[in-house]
Amino acid sequence: MPEKPFAAAVIVHGSDPVKREMEFAKRLAKEGIAVLTYDKRGVGESGGVYVGPTVGTNNIDPANLTLLSQDASEAVLTLKTYLKDKKTPIGLVGFSQAGWIIPIATSNNPQIKFMVLFSCPTITTLEQLRFQFYTNGNHDFWNNHTESDAREHIKNDSDRYQFIATDPKISLNAISIPGIWLFGEKDIQIPVKLCIEQLNFMKAEGKPFEYALFPELGHNTSSDDNSTPVEISIQWIKEKALKLKKS
């Protein structure tokens, strides 16, 4: 908690069994952003059950994403109780899997005023899985495959898991708060150019969405090794918070 925060944020986890993101939280707090970070459901000191591949299930089925979105939404309400200035805008900052969680939470909670999404998909859960199985962790994937190859596979590959796909665009189309996505062009977990294409469609329809693309980065766009994406996100939050307070 900074002395006089200009904005506040709840950190939303990726798909791994992650504890509270203390170092990232301190990084934001140092810049004047109040942060609430918590151990993911079923991890560390948090109750509940972590649902994920490590226990033989899939953690991006609609029920689990909805549950995690409710956790994030409750965290926003909790964070607000710690803010002296109740007009301080509160947003969600998340990674990877949070690309599905944040839109759901935001569409159900008017207290959320902005979104920052690091390497987050704008495509469906099943489309993302098809791509991730295709790249198979191969860091040289983009040296041996084209964008056309990837899109053809995403379109036609059979699904290894059977569940109803979650499409973040449904929730994103229902909200009008500002959001920024930060992508690494060498990402092998989400098809970045396809995600950007979806964002451009929504931007053309008037959604206040932005993105930044980093050609040399992969999936971990919030890494300490390259501080530029985080610096851009902090500056973006400052600009949006100022506009929100004026309005």
Secondary structure, DSSP 4 states (H G I P E B T S, - for coil): --SS-SEEEEEE--SS-----HHHHHHHHTTTEEEE--PPTTSTT--S---SGGGTS-TTSHHHHHHHHHHHHHHHHHHHHH-SSTTS-EEEEEETTHHHHHHHHHHH-TTEEEEEEES---S-HHHHHHHHHHHTT-TTHHHH--HHHHHHHHHHPPPSS-SPPP-HHHHHTT--S-EEEEEETT-SSS-HHHHHHHHHHHHHTT--EEEEEETT--S-TT-TT--HHHHHHHHHHHHHHHHHHH-
